[in-house]
Each structure stands twice: as structure tokens, then as C-alpha cells.
């Protein structure tokens, strides 16, 4: 059960990340630059192959110009 919930959370995270990035008009490259990460890392996050640490989530949210609380709240939407 926990693994299914973890996978659902990871899927929601990747969906919200991609949606927010596109809405902000950013390429993966630009978001990576803003967050101090590689393009490959952003790609892995969007394809559900990696999970960010809290520090990385904060950097991504700063790059997207959205608060962490708003970003995380979106993960709970269906």
C-alpha cells in the first residue's frame, strides 16, 4: 500500500512540476539553471525517475516563483 501511495505522490509531483514549468514559460534548461541543477535532473524529476530533497524542492519552487506550500498543495489535487 505504501509503495502505491509513494508512486502516486511521485506521479503527482512530476505532473505539477511540468505543469508549473510550462505555465511559467520555462524550458527544462532554464528551470535547471534557476534551481542550480542539471537539465538531466529536471528531466528525471518530470519523468518520475527521481525524487527531490526538500532543499531541492525549495530551489525548484524559487525557480518557478511559487511558494513551497502552494506547490505541495497542488500535489493533493486529483
LINSULWO-V771131 format. One record per backbone hydrogen bond with DSSP energy under -0.5 kcal/mol. NH is the residue of the N-H (numbers start at 0). CO is the residue of the C=O. If there is no record, write none. Layout:
nh=<NH;NH>
co=<CO;CO>
This chain:
nh=<4;5;6;7;8;9;10;11;12;13;14;15;16;17;18;19;20;21;22;23;24;25;30;31;32;33;34;35;35;36;41;42;43;44;45;46;47;48;49;56;57;58;59;60;61;62;63;64;64;65;70;71;72;73;74;74;75;75;76>
co=<0;1;2;3;4;5;6;7;8;9;10;11;12;13;14;15;16;17;18;19;21;20;26;27;28;29;30;31;32;31;37;38;39;40;41;42;44;43;43;52;53;54;55;56;57;58;59;60;61;60;66;67;68;69;70;71;71;72;73>
